[in-house]
Amino acid sequence: MNYHNKSGLQFWYQRLLEEQLLAFYQQQSQESQKLDQDWADFAQGEMEQINLSEGI
């Protein structure tokens, strides 16, 4: 394999890894945002229950 083919293959492989890493981190970010939203919804529901039980 000559230098140009190897360089092209390395470039292609690097791009593939970058795309996979980007997809992974985007998925992790979405899961983290969903978890944060679920906790916020839970906390809001708990506060509403506390306020109702205390007549607020």
Buried (B, 14 or more C-beta within 10 A) or exposed (E): EEEEEEEEEEEEEEEEEEEEEEEEEEEEEEEEEEEEEEEEEEEEEEEEEEEEEEEE
